[in-house]
Amino acid sequence: MRYIIKRISNSAGINKTIHPHQLRHSYATHLLNNGAPLEVIQSLLGHEKSETTRIYAQLRWKTSPRVLQKVFLK
């Protein structure tokens, strides 16, 4: 998987190492930023415990409170 991601990122002109977990994290963050419920994200990521999924919300809140306010205070 890493080889495929590296090949695609190189052909796209991305000069940064990208790991599969970064894509997974980006996917979860994108879903959260666009209003997906944590329960849905938990299911899509295959997390058994909701606490694991809540880490994404906590990390996102630290980096951009405005985005989360839009999501949770609609």
Secondary structure, DSSP 8 states (H G I E B T S, - for coil): -HHHHHHHHHHTT--S---HHHHHHHHHHHHHHTT--HHHHHHHHT-SSHHHHHHHHHHHHHH-HHHHHHHH--
